[in-house]
Amino acid sequence: MPVDMDMDRFSELVDDALDQIPEHLLDKIDNCVWMVEDEPEPGDPDLLGLYDGVPLSERGLDYGPVLPDRIVIYRGPLTRMCDDEDDLADEIRITVWHEVAHYFGIDDDELDEWGYA
């Protein structure tokens, strides 16, 4: 049964997941905004999160003033796939780490090997 959770509480769980990322990694994240949205685009209804930007590993000397990268965590798909708040918190944590990894240039194959895909 899906978890019934409002956006405020869901955002708190995302913040908790962010707090679990080691500070030395968070300090390296630059020009990136975090967003929580209800649903992904209609074409991908099961998408849990999205990194949209230029991965840190691909930024060269010519990387200049650009709009911030975005990391989006989607409430709807995550709440629908979980049975309780503890399960949801775990899935949010995995999703947050997954998207942070994309920021650093780690691809889905590597994430799959580590259990974060």
Secondary structure, DSSP 8 states (H G I E B T S, - for coil): ------HHHHHHHHHHHHHTS-HHHHTT--SEEEEEES---TT-TT--EEEES--GGG--TT--S---EEEEEEHHHHHHH-SSHHHHHHHHHHHHHHHHHHHTT--HHHHHHHT--
